[in-house]
C-alpha cells in the first residue's frame, strides 16, 4: 500500500506592521519628544547655573570670614577689583562683588553667551546675596535668566 503524502496548506499571509500601526508609533514618539526636550534644556541650564555657585564658594567663604571678624558685610573695596574678581569657568565669564557695611553683600555672576542660560539678546546674570552669611545666601535670577533655571542649591 502506498501512502500519499499531502502537503499542508501554507499560510500565505505575510507578517509585519501595517502603515497605521507605524504611524501611531511615530506619533507616540513625537509626543514623548515634545515633553522630553524642554525638560532636558531646563536640566542643562540648571546644571550650568550650578557652576555659578561652585566658582563663588571661595568668595562666599571670604565674605563670611570677614563678617565674623568685623560684624558687618565687607565693603566693595575689600577685594582688589570687586567689579571683576577674575573668577571664570566653563559657563561663567565674570564674577563681581558689591555691598558692605549695613547693606547686603551681593555677588553677581555673569554667564558666557554660549551657555544654555543666555539667549541671543541677553547674557544671563545671577545674583547671590546675603545680609548675614551665617544664615545663608539667597540666589535670584537676573537679566536673561528665568527663575526655573536657578540651581537646586539656591532653592
Chimera marker file (.cmm) of the C-alpha trace (Angstrom):
<marker_set name="trace">
<marker id="1" x="0.000" y="0.000" z="0.000" r="1" g="1" b="0" radius="0.5"/>
<marker id="2" x="1.146" y="3.310" z="-0.959" r="1" g="1" b="0" radius="0.5"/>
<marker id="3" x="0.645" y="6.204" z="1.281" r="1" g="1" b="0" radius="0.5"/>
<marker id="4" x="0.095" y="9.511" z="-0.277" r="1" g="1" b="0" radius="0.5"/>
<marker id="5" x="1.501" y="12.410" z="1.477" r="1" g="1" b="0" radius="0.5"/>
<marker id="6" x="-0.433" y="15.551" z="1.381" r="1" g="1" b="0" radius="0.5"/>
<marker id="7" x="1.303" y="18.827" z="1.722" r="1" g="1" b="0" radius="0.5"/>
<marker id="8" x="-0.115" y="21.002" z="4.413" r="1" g="1" b="0" radius="0.5"/>
<marker id="9" x="-1.604" y="24.205" z="3.125" r="1" g="1" b="0" radius="0.5"/>
<marker id="10" x="0.753" y="27.086" z="3.729" r="1" g="1" b="0" radius="0.5"/>
<marker id="11" x="-0.295" y="30.316" z="5.246" r="1" g="1" b="0" radius="0.5"/>
<marker id="12" x="0.469" y="32.806" z="2.535" r="1" g="1" b="0" radius="0.5"/>
<marker id="13" x="-0.285" y="35.844" z="4.678" r="1" g="1" b="0" radius="0.5"/>
<marker id="14" x="2.879" y="37.787" z="5.409" r="1" g="1" b="0" radius="0.5"/>
<marker id="15" x="3.562" y="39.144" z="8.885" r="1" g="1" b="0" radius="0.5"/>
<marker id="16" x="4.575" y="42.683" z="9.721" r="1" g="1" b="0" radius="0.5"/>
<marker id="17" x="3.204" y="46.014" z="10.760" r="1" g="1" b="0" radius="0.5"/>
<marker id="18" x="0.566" y="47.928" z="8.938" r="1" g="1" b="0" radius="0.5"/>
<marker id="19" x="1.031" y="51.525" z="7.938" r="1" g="1" b="0" radius="0.5"/>
<marker id="20" x="-1.411" y="52.769" z="10.568" r="1" g="1" b="0" radius="0.5"/>
<marker id="21" x="0.456" y="50.932" z="13.329" r="1" g="1" b="0" radius="0.5"/>
<marker id="22" x="3.712" y="52.545" z="12.270" r="1" g="1" b="0" radius="0.5"/>
<marker id="23" x="2.065" y="55.974" z="12.159" r="1" g="1" b="0" radius="0.5"/>
<marker id="24" x="0.743" y="55.516" z="15.706" r="1" g="1" b="0" radius="0.5"/>
<marker id="25" x="4.218" y="54.607" z="16.957" r="1" g="1" b="0" radius="0.5"/>
<marker id="26" x="5.714" y="57.687" z="15.282" r="1" g="1" b="0" radius="0.5"/>
<marker id="27" x="3.015" y="59.892" z="16.830" r="1" g="1" b="0" radius="0.5"/>
<marker id="28" x="3.709" y="58.494" z="20.310" r="1" g="1" b="0" radius="0.5"/>
<marker id="29" x="7.450" y="59.105" z="19.906" r="1" g="1" b="0" radius="0.5"/>
<marker id="30" x="6.718" y="62.668" z="18.781" r="1" g="1" b="0" radius="0.5"/>
<marker id="31" x="4.593" y="63.381" z="21.866" r="1" g="1" b="0" radius="0.5"/>
<marker id="32" x="7.256" y="61.962" z="24.180" r="1" g="1" b="0" radius="0.5"/>
<marker id="33" x="9.971" y="64.017" z="22.467" r="1" g="1" b="0" radius="0.5"/>
<marker id="34" x="7.928" y="67.211" z="22.748" r="1" g="1" b="0" radius="0.5"/>
<marker id="35" x="7.853" y="66.697" z="26.523" r="1" g="1" b="0" radius="0.5"/>
<marker id="36" x="11.419" y="65.453" z="26.983" r="1" g="1" b="0" radius="0.5"/>
<marker id="37" x="13.333" y="68.095" z="25.000" r="1" g="1" b="0" radius="0.5"/>
<marker id="38" x="12.219" y="71.142" z="27.062" r="1" g="1" b="0" radius="0.5"/>
<marker id="39" x="12.811" y="69.235" z="30.301" r="1" g="1" b="0" radius="0.5"/>
<marker id="40" x="16.326" y="68.358" z="29.144" r="1" g="1" b="0" radius="0.5"/>
<marker id="41" x="17.003" y="72.005" z="28.245" r="1" g="1" b="0" radius="0.5"/>
<marker id="42" x="15.927" y="73.107" z="31.749" r="1" g="1" b="0" radius="0.5"/>
<marker id="43" x="18.122" y="70.407" z="33.279" r="1" g="1" b="0" radius="0.5"/>
<marker id="44" x="21.101" y="71.579" z="31.216" r="1" g="1" b="0" radius="0.5"/>
<marker id="45" x="20.516" y="75.219" z="32.165" r="1" g="1" b="0" radius="0.5"/>
<marker id="46" x="20.298" y="74.390" z="35.887" r="1" g="1" b="0" radius="0.5"/>
<marker id="47" x="23.475" y="72.314" z="35.664" r="1" g="1" b="0" radius="0.5"/>
<marker id="48" x="25.312" y="75.204" z="34.031" r="1" g="1" b="0" radius="0.5"/>
<marker id="49" x="23.915" y="77.671" z="36.586" r="1" g="1" b="0" radius="0.5"/>
<marker id="50" x="25.194" y="75.482" z="39.408" r="1" g="1" b="0" radius="0.5"/>
<marker id="51" x="28.700" y="76.292" z="38.193" r="1" g="1" b="0" radius="0.5"/>
<marker id="52" x="27.970" y="79.844" z="39.350" r="1" g="1" b="0" radius="0.5"/>
<marker id="53" x="27.534" y="78.558" z="42.891" r="1" g="1" b="0" radius="0.5"/>
<marker id="54" x="30.658" y="76.428" z="42.667" r="1" g="1" b="0" radius="0.5"/>
<marker id="55" x="33.003" y="79.134" z="41.436" r="1" g="1" b="0" radius="0.5"/>
<marker id="56" x="31.776" y="81.625" z="44.050" r="1" g="1" b="0" radius="0.5"/>
<marker id="57" x="32.320" y="79.292" z="47.005" r="1" g="1" b="0" radius="0.5"/>
<marker id="58" x="35.664" y="80.903" z="47.827" r="1" g="1" b="0" radius="0.5"/>
<marker id="59" x="34.263" y="84.437" z="47.656" r="1" g="1" b="0" radius="0.5"/>
<marker id="60" x="31.335" y="83.461" z="49.863" r="1" g="1" b="0" radius="0.5"/>
<marker id="61" x="33.768" y="81.943" z="52.379" r="1" g="1" b="0" radius="0.5"/>
<marker id="62" x="35.889" y="85.139" z="52.351" r="1" g="1" b="0" radius="0.5"/>
<marker id="63" x="32.802" y="87.293" z="52.900" r="1" g="1" b="0" radius="0.5"/>
<marker id="64" x="31.609" y="85.028" z="55.737" r="1" g="1" b="0" radius="0.5"/>
<marker id="65" x="35.021" y="85.128" z="57.407" r="1" g="1" b="0" radius="0.5"/>
<marker id="66" x="35.217" y="88.908" z="57.147" r="1" g="1" b="0" radius="0.5"/>
<marker id="67" x="31.662" y="89.199" z="58.509" r="1" g="1" b="0" radius="0.5"/>
<marker id="68" x="32.546" y="87.054" z="61.513" r="1" g="1" b="0" radius="0.5"/>
<marker id="69" x="35.597" y="89.257" z="62.233" r="1" g="1" b="0" radius="0.5"/>
<marker id="70" x="34.082" y="92.743" z="61.899" r="1" g="1" b="0" radius="0.5"/>
<marker id="71" x="30.381" y="92.053" z="62.421" r="1" g="1" b="0" radius="0.5"/>
<marker id="72" x="29.228" y="93.596" z="59.141" r="1" g="1" b="0" radius="0.5"/>
<marker id="73" x="29.462" y="92.857" z="55.454" r="1" g="1" b="0" radius="0.5"/>
<marker id="74" x="32.824" y="93.720" z="53.891" r="1" g="1" b="0" radius="0.5"/>
<marker id="75" x="32.918" y="96.856" z="51.761" r="1" g="1" b="0" radius="0.5"/>
<marker id="76" x="33.165" y="96.614" z="47.995" r="1" g="1" b="0" radius="0.5"/>
<marker id="77" x="36.819" y="97.697" z="48.136" r="1" g="1" b="0" radius="0.5"/>
<marker id="78" x="37.654" y="94.705" z="50.386" r="1" g="1" b="0" radius="0.5"/>
<marker id="79" x="38.511" y="92.850" z="47.187" r="1" g="1" b="0" radius="0.5"/>
<marker id="80" x="41.211" y="94.404" z="44.981" r="1" g="1" b="0" radius="0.5"/>
<marker id="81" x="38.927" y="94.711" z="41.961" r="1" g="1" b="0" radius="0.5"/>
<marker id="82" x="35.391" y="93.968" z="43.089" r="1" g="1" b="0" radius="0.5"/>
<marker id="83" x="33.928" y="94.680" z="39.639" r="1" g="1" b="0" radius="0.5"/>
<marker id="84" x="35.768" y="91.667" z="38.237" r="1" g="1" b="0" radius="0.5"/>
<marker id="85" x="37.228" y="89.194" z="40.715" r="1" g="1" b="0" radius="0.5"/>
<marker id="86" x="38.983" y="87.316" z="37.919" r="1" g="1" b="0" radius="0.5"/>
<marker id="87" x="36.934" y="84.179" z="38.512" r="1" g="1" b="0" radius="0.5"/>
<marker id="88" x="35.804" y="82.361" z="35.390" r="1" g="1" b="0" radius="0.5"/>
<marker id="89" x="34.596" y="78.917" z="34.467" r="1" g="1" b="0" radius="0.5"/>
<marker id="90" x="33.339" y="76.918" z="31.518" r="1" g="1" b="0" radius="0.5"/>
<marker id="91" x="30.000" y="78.776" z="31.561" r="1" g="1" b="0" radius="0.5"/>
<marker id="92" x="30.864" y="81.726" z="33.857" r="1" g="1" b="0" radius="0.5"/>
<marker id="93" x="32.530" y="84.733" z="32.259" r="1" g="1" b="0" radius="0.5"/>
<marker id="94" x="32.726" y="87.113" z="35.243" r="1" g="1" b="0" radius="0.5"/>
<marker id="95" x="32.123" y="87.304" z="38.997" r="1" g="1" b="0" radius="0.5"/>
<marker id="96" x="31.741" y="90.645" z="40.812" r="1" g="1" b="0" radius="0.5"/>
<marker id="97" x="31.100" y="91.726" z="44.420" r="1" g="1" b="0" radius="0.5"/>
<marker id="98" x="29.313" y="94.774" z="45.773" r="1" g="1" b="0" radius="0.5"/>
<marker id="99" x="27.908" y="95.911" z="49.085" r="1" g="1" b="0" radius="0.5"/>
<marker id="100" x="29.200" y="96.253" z="52.564" r="1" g="1" b="0" radius="0.5"/>
<marker id="101" x="28.514" y="97.946" z="55.843" r="1" g="1" b="0" radius="0.5"/>
<marker id="102" x="24.818" y="97.791" z="56.640" r="1" g="1" b="0" radius="0.5"/>
<marker id="103" x="23.812" y="96.807" z="53.086" r="1" g="1" b="0" radius="0.5"/>
<marker id="104" x="23.670" y="93.275" z="51.715" r="1" g="1" b="0" radius="0.5"/>
<marker id="105" x="26.700" y="91.661" z="50.182" r="1" g="1" b="0" radius="0.5"/>
<marker id="106" x="25.905" y="90.820" z="46.573" r="1" g="1" b="0" radius="0.5"/>
<marker id="107" x="27.887" y="88.518" z="44.315" r="1" g="1" b="0" radius="0.5"/>
<marker id="108" x="26.958" y="88.913" z="40.661" r="1" g="1" b="0" radius="0.5"/>
<marker id="109" x="27.676" y="86.005" z="38.331" r="1" g="1" b="0" radius="0.5"/>
<marker id="110" x="27.648" y="86.697" z="34.581" r="1" g="1" b="0" radius="0.5"/>
<marker id="111" x="27.429" y="83.696" z="32.276" r="1" g="1" b="0" radius="0.5"/>
<marker id="112" x="29.005" y="83.247" z="28.844" r="1" g="1" b="0" radius="0.5"/>
<marker id="113" x="26.892" y="83.982" z="25.805" r="1" g="1" b="0" radius="0.5"/>
<marker id="114" x="27.268" y="80.373" z="24.612" r="1" g="1" b="0" radius="0.5"/>
<marker id="115" x="25.714" y="78.862" z="27.740" r="1" g="1" b="0" radius="0.5"/>
<marker id="116" x="22.228" y="77.350" z="27.776" r="1" g="1" b="0" radius="0.5"/>
<marker id="117" x="21.190" y="80.180" z="30.114" r="1" g="1" b="0" radius="0.5"/>
<marker id="118" x="21.876" y="83.002" z="27.685" r="1" g="1" b="0" radius="0.5"/>
<marker id="119" x="19.844" y="83.711" z="24.599" r="1" g="1" b="0" radius="0.5"/>
<marker id="120" x="20.779" y="85.701" z="21.511" r="1" g="1" b="0" radius="0.5"/>
<marker id="121" x="19.745" y="89.028" z="23.053" r="1" g="1" b="0" radius="0.5"/>
<marker id="122" x="20.788" y="88.847" z="26.711" r="1" g="1" b="0" radius="0.5"/>
<marker id="123" x="23.665" y="87.459" z="28.688" r="1" g="1" b="0" radius="0.5"/>
<marker id="124" x="22.354" y="85.646" z="31.751" r="1" g="1" b="0" radius="0.5"/>
<marker id="125" x="23.099" y="87.093" z="35.187" r="1" g="1" b="0" radius="0.5"/>
<marker id="126" x="22.540" y="85.501" z="38.601" r="1" g="1" b="0" radius="0.5"/>
<marker id="127" x="22.887" y="87.333" z="41.922" r="1" g="1" b="0" radius="0.5"/>
<marker id="128" x="23.810" y="85.664" z="45.189" r="1" g="1" b="0" radius="0.5"/>
<marker id="129" x="23.172" y="87.892" z="48.211" r="1" g="1" b="0" radius="0.5"/>
<marker id="130" x="23.015" y="87.909" z="51.999" r="1" g="1" b="0" radius="0.5"/>
<marker id="131" x="22.925" y="90.310" z="54.915" r="1" g="1" b="0" radius="0.5"/>
<marker id="132" x="24.321" y="87.644" z="57.249" r="1" g="1" b="0" radius="0.5"/>
<marker id="133" x="26.414" y="84.840" z="55.719" r="1" g="1" b="0" radius="0.5"/>
<marker id="134" x="25.832" y="82.666" z="58.781" r="1" g="1" b="0" radius="0.5"/>
<marker id="135" x="22.119" y="82.488" z="57.946" r="1" g="1" b="0" radius="0.5"/>
<marker id="136" x="22.753" y="81.546" z="54.321" r="1" g="1" b="0" radius="0.5"/>
<marker id="137" x="22.786" y="83.019" z="50.842" r="1" g="1" b="0" radius="0.5"/>
<marker id="138" x="19.881" y="83.787" z="48.527" r="1" g="1" b="0" radius="0.5"/>
<marker id="139" x="20.005" y="83.388" z="44.750" r="1" g="1" b="0" radius="0.5"/>
<marker id="140" x="17.977" y="85.441" z="42.310" r="1" g="1" b="0" radius="0.5"/>
<marker id="141" x="17.688" y="85.278" z="38.549" r="1" g="1" b="0" radius="0.5"/>
<marker id="142" x="18.850" y="88.438" z="36.864" r="1" g="1" b="0" radius="0.5"/>
<marker id="143" x="18.546" y="89.580" z="33.289" r="1" g="1" b="0" radius="0.5"/>
<marker id="144" x="18.390" y="86.862" z="30.663" r="1" g="1" b="0" radius="0.5"/>
<marker id="145" x="17.642" y="84.133" z="33.197" r="1" g="1" b="0" radius="0.5"/>
<marker id="146" x="14.403" y="82.531" z="34.403" r="1" g="1" b="0" radius="0.5"/>
<marker id="147" x="13.657" y="81.535" z="37.996" r="1" g="1" b="0" radius="0.5"/>
<marker id="148" x="13.247" y="77.890" z="36.961" r="1" g="1" b="0" radius="0.5"/>
<marker id="149" x="16.883" y="77.901" z="35.775" r="1" g="1" b="0" radius="0.5"/>
<marker id="150" x="18.274" y="78.597" z="39.240" r="1" g="1" b="0" radius="0.5"/>
<marker id="151" x="20.333" y="75.678" z="40.574" r="1" g="1" b="0" radius="0.5"/>
<marker id="152" x="18.830" y="73.364" z="43.149" r="1" g="1" b="0" radius="0.5"/>
<marker id="153" x="21.279" y="74.660" z="45.791" r="1" g="1" b="0" radius="0.5"/>
<marker id="154" x="19.547" y="78.059" z="45.643" r="1" g="1" b="0" radius="0.5"/>
<marker id="155" x="16.067" y="76.830" z="46.440" r="1" g="1" b="0" radius="0.5"/>
<link id1="1" id2="2" r="1" g="1" b="0" radius="0.2"/>
<link id1="2" id2="3" r="1" g="1" b="0" radius="0.2"/>
<link id1="3" id2="4" r="1" g="1" b="0" radius="0.2"/>
<link id1="4" id2="5" r="1" g="1" b="0" radius="0.2"/>
<link id1="5" id2="6" r="1" g="1" b="0" radius="0.2"/>
<link id1="6" id2="7" r="1" g="1" b="0" radius="0.2"/>
<link id1="7" id2="8" r="1" g="1" b="0" radius="0.2"/>
<link id1="8" id2="9" r="1" g="1" b="0" radius="0.2"/>
<link id1="9" id2="10" r="1" g="1" b="0" radius="0.2"/>
<link id1="10" id2="11" r="1" g="1" b="0" radius="0.2"/>
<link id1="11" id2="12" r="1" g="1" b="0" radius="0.2"/>
<link id1="12" id2="13" r="1" g="1" b="0" radius="0.2"/>
<link id1="13" id2="14" r="1" g="1" b="0" radius="0.2"/>
<link id1="14" id2="15" r="1" g="1" b="0" radius="0.2"/>
<link id1="15" id2="16" r="1" g="1" b="0" radius="0.2"/>
<link id1="16" id2="17" r="1" g="1" b="0" radius="0.2"/>
<link id1="17" id2="18" r="1" g="1" b="0" radius="0.2"/>
<link id1="18" id2="19" r="1" g="1" b="0" radius="0.2"/>
<link id1="19" id2="20" r="1" g="1" b="0" radius="0.2"/>
<link id1="20" id2="21" r="1" g="1" b="0" radius="0.2"/>
<link id1="21" id2="22" r="1" g="1" b="0" radius="0.2"/>
<link id1="22" id2="23" r="1" g="1" b="0" radius="0.2"/>
<link id1="23" id2="24" r="1" g="1" b="0" radius="0.2"/>
<link id1="24" id2="25" r="1" g="1" b="0" radius="0.2"/>
<link id1="25" id2="26" r="1" g="1" b="0" radius="0.2"/>
<link id1="26" id2="27" r="1" g="1" b="0" radius="0.2"/>
<link id1="27" id2="28" r="1" g="1" b="0" radius="0.2"/>
<link id1="28" id2="29" r="1" g="1" b="0" radius="0.2"/>
<link id1="29" id2="30" r="1" g="1" b="0" radius="0.2"/>
<link id1="30" id2="31" r="1" g="1" b="0" radius="0.2"/>
<link id1="31" id2="32" r="1" g="1" b="0" radius="0.2"/>
<link id1="32" id2="33" r="1" g="1" b="0" radius="0.2"/>
<link id1="33" id2="34" r="1" g="1" b="0" radius="0.2"/>
<link id1="34" id2="35" r="1" g="1" b="0" radius="0.2"/>
<link id1="35" id2="36" r="1" g="1" b="0" radius="0.2"/>
<link id1="36" id2="37" r="1" g="1" b="0" radius="0.2"/>
<link id1="37" id2="38" r="1" g="1" b="0" radius="0.2"/>
<link id1="38" id2="39" r="1" g="1" b="0" radius="0.2"/>
<link id1="39" id2="40" r="1" g="1" b="0" radius="0.2"/>
<link id1="40" id2="41" r="1" g="1" b="0" radius="0.2"/>
<link id1="41" id2="42" r="1" g="1" b="0" radius="0.2"/>
<link id1="42" id2="43" r="1" g="1" b="0" radius="0.2"/>
<link id1="43" id2="44" r="1" g="1" b="0" radius="0.2"/>
<link id1="44" id2="45" r="1" g="1" b="0" radius="0.2"/>
<link id1="45" id2="46" r="1" g="1" b="0" radius="0.2"/>
<link id1="46" id2="47" r="1" g="1" b="0" radius="0.2"/>
<link id1="47" id2="48" r="1" g="1" b="0" radius="0.2"/>
<link id1="48" id2="49" r="1" g="1" b="0" radius="0.2"/>
<link id1="49" id2="50" r="1" g="1" b="0" radius="0.2"/>
<link id1="50" id2="51" r="1" g="1" b="0" radius="0.2"/>
<link id1="51" id2="52" r="1" g="1" b="0" radius="0.2"/>
<link id1="52" id2="53" r="1" g="1" b="0" radius="0.2"/>
<link id1="53" id2="54" r="1" g="1" b="0" radius="0.2"/>
<link id1="54" id2="55" r="1" g="1" b="0" radius="0.2"/>
<link id1="55" id2="56" r="1" g="1" b="0" radius="0.2"/>
<link id1="56" id2="57" r="1" g="1" b="0" radius="0.2"/>
<link id1="57" id2="58" r="1" g="1" b="0" radius="0.2"/>
<link id1="58" id2="59" r="1" g="1" b="0" radius="0.2"/>
<link id1="59" id2="60" r="1" g="1" b="0" radius="0.2"/>
<link id1="60" id2="61" r="1" g="1" b="0" radius="0.2"/>
<link id1="61" id2="62" r="1" g="1" b="0" radius="0.2"/>
<link id1="62" id2="63" r="1" g="1" b="0" radius="0.2"/>
<link id1="63" id2="64" r="1" g="1" b="0" radius="0.2"/>
<link id1="64" id2="65" r="1" g="1" b="0" radius="0.2"/>
<link id1="65" id2="66" r="1" g="1" b="0" radius="0.2"/>
<link id1="66" id2="67" r="1" g="1" b="0" radius="0.2"/>
<link id1="67" id2="68" r="1" g="1" b="0" radius="0.2"/>
<link id1="68" id2="69" r="1" g="1" b="0" radius="0.2"/>
<link id1="69" id2="70" r="1" g="1" b="0" radius="0.2"/>
<link id1="70" id2="71" r="1" g="1" b="0" radius="0.2"/>
<link id1="71" id2="72" r="1" g="1" b="0" radius="0.2"/>
<link id1="72" id2="73" r="1" g="1" b="0" radius="0.2"/>
<link id1="73" id2="74" r="1" g="1" b="0" radius="0.2"/>
<link id1="74" id2="75" r="1" g="1" b="0" radius="0.2"/>
<link id1="75" id2="76" r="1" g="1" b="0" radius="0.2"/>
<link id1="76" id2="77" r="1" g="1" b="0" radius="0.2"/>
<link id1="77" id2="78" r="1" g="1" b="0" radius="0.2"/>
<link id1="78" id2="79" r="1" g="1" b="0" radius="0.2"/>
<link id1="79" id2="80" r="1" g="1" b="0" radius="0.2"/>
<link id1="80" id2="81" r="1" g="1" b="0" radius="0.2"/>
<link id1="81" id2="82" r="1" g="1" b="0" radius="0.2"/>
<link id1="82" id2="83" r="1" g="1" b="0" radius="0.2"/>
<link id1="83" id2="84" r="1" g="1" b="0" radius="0.2"/>
<link id1="84" id2="85" r="1" g="1" b="0" radius="0.2"/>
<link id1="85" id2="86" r="1" g="1" b="0" radius="0.2"/>
<link id1="86" id2="87" r="1" g="1" b="0" radius="0.2"/>
<link id1="87" id2="88" r="1" g="1" b="0" radius="0.2"/>
<link id1="88" id2="89" r="1" g="1" b="0" radius="0.2"/>
<link id1="89" id2="90" r="1" g="1" b="0" radius="0.2"/>
<link id1="90" id2="91" r="1" g="1" b="0" radius="0.2"/>
<link id1="91" id2="92" r="1" g="1" b="0" radius="0.2"/>
<link id1="92" id2="93" r="1" g="1" b="0" radius="0.2"/>
<link id1="93" id2="94" r="1" g="1" b="0" radius="0.2"/>
<link id1="94" id2="95" r="1" g="1" b="0" radius="0.2"/>
<link id1="95" id2="96" r="1" g="1" b="0" radius="0.2"/>
<link id1="96" id2="97" r="1" g="1" b="0" radius="0.2"/>
<link id1="97" id2="98" r="1" g="1" b="0" radius="0.2"/>
<link id1="98" id2="99" r="1" g="1" b="0" radius="0.2"/>
<link id1="99" id2="100" r="1" g="1" b="0" radius="0.2"/>
<link id1="100" id2="101" r="1" g="1" b="0" radius="0.2"/>
<link id1="101" id2="102" r="1" g="1" b="0" radius="0.2"/>
<link id1="102" id2="103" r="1" g="1" b="0" radius="0.2"/>
<link id1="103" id2="104" r="1" g="1" b="0" radius="0.2"/>
<link id1="104" id2="105" r="1" g="1" b="0" radius="0.2"/>
<link id1="105" id2="106" r="1" g="1" b="0" radius="0.2"/>
<link id1="106" id2="107" r="1" g="1" b="0" radius="0.2"/>
<link id1="107" id2="108" r="1" g="1" b="0" radius="0.2"/>
<link id1="108" id2="109" r="1" g="1" b="0" radius="0.2"/>
<link id1="109" id2="110" r="1" g="1" b="0" radius="0.2"/>
<link id1="110" id2="111" r="1" g="1" b="0" radius="0.2"/>
<link id1="111" id2="112" r="1" g="1" b="0" radius="0.2"/>
<link id1="112" id2="113" r="1" g="1" b="0" radius="0.2"/>
<link id1="113" id2="114" r="1" g="1" b="0" radius="0.2"/>
<link id1="114" id2="115" r="1" g="1" b="0" radius="0.2"/>
<link id1="115" id2="116" r="1" g="1" b="0" radius="0.2"/>
<link id1="116" id2="117" r="1" g="1" b="0" radius="0.2"/>
<link id1="117" id2="118" r="1" g="1" b="0" radius="0.2"/>
<link id1="118" id2="119" r="1" g="1" b="0" radius="0.2"/>
<link id1="119" id2="120" r="1" g="1" b="0" radius="0.2"/>
<link id1="120" id2="121" r="1" g="1" b="0" radius="0.2"/>
<link id1="121" id2="122" r="1" g="1" b="0" radius="0.2"/>
<link id1="122" id2="123" r="1" g="1" b="0" radius="0.2"/>
<link id1="123" id2="124" r="1" g="1" b="0" radius="0.2"/>
<link id1="124" id2="125" r="1" g="1" b="0" radius="0.2"/>
<link id1="125" id2="126" r="1" g="1" b="0" radius="0.2"/>
<link id1="126" id2="127" r="1" g="1" b="0" radius="0.2"/>
<link id1="127" id2="128" r="1" g="1" b="0" radius="0.2"/>
<link id1="128" id2="129" r="1" g="1" b="0" radius="0.2"/>
<link id1="129" id2="130" r="1" g="1" b="0" radius="0.2"/>
<link id1="130" id2="131" r="1" g="1" b="0" radius="0.2"/>
<link id1="131" id2="132" r="1" g="1" b="0" radius="0.2"/>
<link id1="132" id2="133" r="1" g="1" b="0" radius="0.2"/>
<link id1="133" id2="134" r="1" g="1" b="0" radius="0.2"/>
<link id1="134" id2="135" r="1" g="1" b="0" radius="0.2"/>
<link id1="135" id2="136" r="1" g="1" b="0" radius="0.2"/>
<link id1="136" id2="137" r="1" g="1" b="0" radius="0.2"/>
<link id1="137" id2="138" r="1" g="1" b="0" radius="0.2"/>
<link id1="138" id2="139" r="1" g="1" b="0" radius="0.2"/>
<link id1="139" id2="140" r="1" g="1" b="0" radius="0.2"/>
<link id1="140" id2="141" r="1" g="1" b="0" radius="0.2"/>
<link id1="141" id2="142" r="1" g="1" b="0" radius="0.2"/>
<link id1="142" id2="143" r="1" g="1" b="0" radius="0.2"/>
<link id1="143" id2="144" r="1" g="1" b="0" radius="0.2"/>
<link id1="144" id2="145" r="1" g="1" b="0" radius="0.2"/>
<link id1="145" id2="146" r="1" g="1" b="0" radius="0.2"/>
<link id1="146" id2="147" r="1" g="1" b="0" radius="0.2"/>
<link id1="147" id2="148" r="1" g="1" b="0" radius="0.2"/>
<link id1="148" id2="149" r="1" g="1" b="0" radius="0.2"/>
<link id1="149" id2="150" r="1" g="1" b="0" radius="0.2"/>
<link id1="150" id2="151" r="1" g="1" b="0" radius="0.2"/>
<link id1="151" id2="152" r="1" g="1" b="0" radius="0.2"/>
<link id1="152" id2="153" r="1" g="1" b="0" radius="0.2"/>
<link id1="153" id2="154" r="1" g="1" b="0" radius="0.2"/>
<link id1="154" id2="155" r="1" g="1" b="0" radius="0.2"/>
</marker_set>
